[in-house]
Amino acid sequence: MTASTRHHRRAALTGSHLFLATVTLGFLAPVVWALVSAFKQPAAIIQQPLDLFSSGFTLANYQRMFEDVPIGHGFLNTAIVLVTKGTITLLGAPLAAFGFAKYRFPGQNLLFGAVLVTLMLPMIVLIIPLLLEMKALNWVNTYQALILPGSVDAFAIFWMRQVIAAVPDELLDAGRIDGCGEFGLFWRIVLPAIRPGLAGLGVLTIMNIYNDFVWPVVVASSSRMATLQVVLSTLAQNISGHRISADYATVTGELLAASSVALVPLLVLFIGLQKHFINGILAGSVKG
Amino acid sequence: MSATVAPVQARSAVPARRWRRVLRRRSWPYIFVTPFVAVFAAFSVYPMVFTLRLSFTKWRGTGAAQWVGWDNYTYLLTNPSFWASLKNSAVLWLLVVPAQMALALAIAVLLNHAALRLRNLYRVAIIIPFVTPLVAVAQIWIVLFDQDYGAVNSVLGALGLPHVGWLVTSQWAKPTLALLFIWKTTGFIMIILLSGLQAIDPAYYEAAAIDGASRLQQVTAITLPLLRRTLMFAVVMQTLAVFQMFTEPYVVTKGGPYSSTTTAGLYLYNHINRADLGTGSANSFLLVVIVMGLSLIFVRLLRPKD
């Protein structure tokens, strides 16, 4: 290798790092800014937004936020939905996927076609129809309305079907010879065999349920039923309400504290389980 | 006689037992897909059929629905605000998709070198926005882009530039939301493109390098043609997402100023607030047709040219 190509390579490498570092900074800056600013004096947040460290550390924003914002209740509602809906998804989707992947039965193509159609149907167009149905059932502002629609997710079935199809049939036949029932095959052979796929589906499901906003804000907007994201969304309205008064700084401080509290669980989960997250997101991208 | 009867009896006795077993085995797949079918029928098929009917009526949520034929559809299709919402989404598409694809591709190409130091750190940092709750970051956006107190205008001020009314002027509100969308989802597109890049055989690049092709030539001659399917796929995903965009304008701008950020998704939602459910149902179906139509166009483009 000549000296000039080596020089050229090093310049290209420096350029790569410069570009990637700039982009990384841009992607992290809003989150870091919010997390740090939430510990600043309210007046300093709006008067010196760029000065992150010299204005003094305070927990006042958090204290005020926990007094004013029912965020604990939002977390509780989100946790209830997360556990119930998550369990239904993680059991119901692989079960249906097992039926589709390892059996041939009349009506199979029709039903799997239904899975594909549901995949393509944008959630937003189901909002009004579903809301009307919830009204007819008297389910508006109930847990079942938050939990049941979309609980056996079409995308999860689509993905798990591919994962389960890769489980060798010989394994299932061996199980049958050993006297395992059909459900036993699913429970004792298929589920353990697809553990990595299930982990990916698990983190993706947690992320989707935790971050979900469109459906909860439509069907569960009462303060009693509001999920974490719905509770958060009401803070922005406070900000425009306090636009002229001196309260603007206080409300901004509370808003940043609340946003931080909502951000941190997912950041921790993502950084701890990166590999499963990325597998989940990639599997999510093969749909359609 | 008895010699002929006996086998018949035997034949019918064995199949009966076997049939029961076969039947039991045959019914298992139906039992397995039942939870899905129940949820699908109750929360997808039923509401869609119900709404299709409702889209031909005038109904305010209570009392009897009044049959109005195609009125809701003609009302929407002749209503400038319906077209304005589609136009807002189309403008957002133009602001988001080309820029985002270029950015995500540049990042993915650079990250696709196994020897690059800090590779994993960059990748994780760039995906972080995608896993954060949209409502939380949308609120942070409001604070960051505030005209008087926001950090972004402080930076501009420090550089000697005038403050910009990011969220309060109709010419800047769309770009500011587009920036939020790009910030939030580029990591996702980057991973899709990266997995596409990793599927390309490195032998192509080695051969090109031996022939003396520069890095840029390698990208245009090898990467882009081989990545075409993946790129088009990413474009389809983002097109669907932009036309359904709801949370960003709902939280950040409430569709304003002067309806400049009332997207197709938010416009649909606004019918609920006005309890105008017949029109809302018709709007749902129009949006289904538009979104499906756009998907089909891109799926056509996805097919290899030959």
Interface residues (C-beta under 8 A of the other chain):
Chain A: A12 L13 S16 H17 F19 L20 A21 V23 T24 G26 F27 L28 P30 V31 W33 A34 I45 I46 Q47 Q48 P49 L50 I88 G92 A93 L95 A96 F98 G99 F100 Y103 F105 Q108 L111 A114 V115 T118 M120 L121 P122 M123 I124 V125 L126 I127 I128 P129 L130 L131 L132 E133 K135 L148 P149 G150 S151 V152 A154 I157 E182 F183 F186 M207 Y210 N211 F213 V214 V217 V218 L228 Q229 L232 S233 L235 A236 I239 Y248 T252 L255 L256 A258 S259 A262 L263 L266 L267 L269 F270 I271 Q274 F277 I278 I281 L282 S285 G288
Chain B: R25 R26 W28 P29 Y30 I31 F32 V33 P35 F36 V37 A38 V39 F40 A42 F43 S44 Y46 P47 M48 F50 T51 L54 G61 L103 A106 I107 L110 L111 H113 L116 R117 L118 L121 Y122 V124 A125 I126 I127 I128 P129 F130 V131 T132 P133 L134 V135 A136 V137 A138 Q139 I140 W141 I142 V143 L144 D146 Y149 G150 A151 S154 V155 A158 W183 T186 G187 F188 I191 I192 S195 R215 F233 V236 M237 L240 F243 Q244 F246 T247 Y250 V251 V252 G265 L268 Y269 H271 I272 L277 G280 S281 S284 F285 L287 V288 V291 M292 S295
